Amino acid sequence: MSIDLSSSFKAYDVRGLVGETITAESVRAVGAAFVDVLDLAGREVLVGGDMRPSSAEFAEAFTAGAAARGAHVTQLGRISTDMLYFASGQRDAAGVVFTASHNPAEYNGMKMSKAGAVPLSAETGLTEIRDAAQTYLHALDAGAEIPEVDRPGPVEQAELLADYARYLRSLVDLSGARELTVVVDAANGMSGLTTPAVLGDEHLEALPLRIVPLFFELDGTFPNHPANPLEPENLRDLQAAVRAHDADLGLAFDGDADRCFVVDERGEPVPPSAVTALVARREIARARAEGEESPTIIHNLITSRAVPELVEREGGRAVETRVGHSYIKAVMAAEQAIFGGEHSAHYYFREFFNADTGMLAAMHVLAALGGQSRPLSELAAEYSPYAASGEINSQVQDKQAAAARVEAAFADRDVEISRLDGLTVRAADGTWWFNLRPSNTEPFLRFNGEGHTARVMEQVRDEVLELVRQG
């Protein structure tokens, strides 16, 4: 029986259990469908993969399906996700990277983009690709083959790393920064490849950085710790190393290196909202110096209020959007924004084809820190004036009823209520806000809140969570 592709095709990408919900045969069918649906016969298609044990096999399978349907396949070898976006933007070509990001070793998946690093989602072609691939899988089950076009496409290889590193170096000049000691935890993921190329002297001139590597060996079984720096326990090695080496900061990347988390010289995490504000300030200054009157910055609705406040102070325009990279990228393009940031440590740049790249965000942090004499803890404090709750999950069976209880309790108060993404309630005097968002896949309501003081935040947090958990 064919694999049911609906189990691995998600809203923005494909992720599944290797050998169960994603196999070489299903990937070959997806490669063929990718070419058919996006009308890529005779055009270049980029194919690469991360360090997971199945990624190379899956890249070959996708190549076979795509070439059979007439695509000119360029194999990129081992790449990070943002390397795919770089190649897709530079070469104006559609592509795929095999990765399951921060998921455990038994998973793999696909992140796809249209030409120009334009994201693919369920609303912009991913569903059609899934359905076309399912048809091919049914045919394979019946003993047929994926039909070849009259002139199957050629397959070539390209080396991307040096060009990627050179491009990022052109966007942020680190050559004049003070010397910094930087611990980088690659978690055996793809930043073990990209960090020496971009921040080291593997391909380019040395920078005033002393890199202390942690777990740079590419190993998709993740022998040291999961490649998910969003979980506090996965930062412990980095935090200890920063203190042990008396480092200026630490950087932690996820498995496919499109997200970057930062810790200061004490080993304390720097909130992604603070990184967003720091980078926004730099990008606004650059854009205004180039004559852009009111540069636009995108932030999702659970980013700290410090972000839009800073953007307005610096002469920019802040635009709020839903959570999720496809939404952010779409709004980035529509608003011609220069930069966008999310609480999950995804950072998007107009100069990087509106795509997200953890390495470029890290370079901005290094440039800001290296351009002045204070430690990162003091610098980051400027961008974190409020008390945040962090994300708190509550397991409830009736998420809609729980959110309705909360809305009813706050409806008669002096508040603003938004339903852009779940339920957002903001105090009219600006002293607090919270958001409740239902999980799409689990019986969870996700709470995020913020207050001008810890006491205010805690009062709002406790009241909301009590209402949510009544059912």
Secondary structure, DSSP 8 states (H G I E B T S, - for coil): ----GGGTB-SSSEEEEBTTTB-HHHHHHHHHHHHHHHT-TTSEEEEEE-SSTTHHHHHHHHHHHHHHTT-EEEEEEE--HHHHHHHHHHHT-EEEEE--TTS-TTEEEEEEEEGGGEE--IIIIIHHHHHHHHHHHHHHHTT------SS---EEE---HHHHHHHHHHHS--TTS--EEEEEE-TTSTHHHHHHHHTSSSSS---SEEEEEES-S--TT-SSS-S-TTSGGGGHHHHHHHHHTT-SEEEEE-TTSS-EEEE-TTS-EE-HHHHHHHHHHHHHHHHHHTT-SS-EEEEETTS-THHHHHHHHTT-EEEEE-SSHHHHHHHHHHHT-SEEE-TTS-EEEGGGTTEE-HHHHHHHHHHHHHTSSS-HHHHHHTT--SEE---EEEE-S-HHHHHHHHHHHHTTSSEEEE-SSSEEEEETTSSEEEEEEE-SSSSEEEEEEEESSHHHHHHHHHHHHHHHTT-
